[in-house]
């Protein structure tokens, strides 16, 4: 029998469709099924450090299932064990471990456990709190679908839906103008969004970080489509895509973030080279944060609700320091730090690659 009487919830890292559905499932399960009081922490671990915590009633979490973003707010720059507390004379950040402050802010409200909804970085930030006696249960989220240990994360299918819609729209304008349209999609160093949206929209070329591309191969392919009378091509390009002899394009470096590299710019580069080498009019679009916004698709609402419910089940069954995962069609849990500093990439033998190749999709790999 669990002794948990009060829990808190935070959302950390980049936002993602389905966060509110998890908050709702956790809070309603806690309140209705277990008589547990629930507290919401604003802006991820930053709000925990700054003591911005207030009670969530069932009213607060009503009507949020379908809403994108997070009612709690989020932050992707805070790690309590390595928190920026000031700057030295040269402007360099001064870091301190403020985990004890987090524990104190929870203890003074008699909060026994914390539900941490975030990516691998946010979830692993919770491990020191578990060592200090605050139970933490992680719920993995990311549109990138790259968290190790779980076959799927909520938010991913909504991002794929948005990306597919964009590619479909580019398709009709590309066909009308006989152009090449390059669309840069998110995903960090993983190609899941681009591969799935590319297959769903019938993109002619799909460039993902896991398969470095050869520019000449892409140009030959685009030209051969032109000669075969297709008159246009759609290129779905992951932000982390890179040439065989090169590196991904870094848009900017944010030293205040635990994950300081932000990718971006490859779509423009690929489009410029195709235009120069083939003479075919080529345009690029960067879909950007549109992929993270908006209402979650039904399957993400379902998955997020399952994840939230399962987090409460783990907690009430006495689990300590665990992360919810979906393996196949089964909900399970792994250690909270299981996914830390790892990334789940598209394996080279993934069946979707074969499916795409069988309809003559070009991945830009020289030998194929
Ligand atoms: O991890 C989610 C994600 O949207 C990535 O796909 C993208 O590379 C990154 O976050 C963008 O981060 P930011 O919102 O900090 O620009």
Boltz pocket constraint, residues with backbone or C-beta under 6 A from the ligand:
constraints:
  - pocket:
      binder: B
      contacts: [[A, 14], [A, 15], [A, 76], [A, 142], [A, 143], [A, 144], [A, 186], [A, 187], [A, 188], [A, 239], [A, 262], [A, 263], [A, 292]]
      max_distance: 6.0
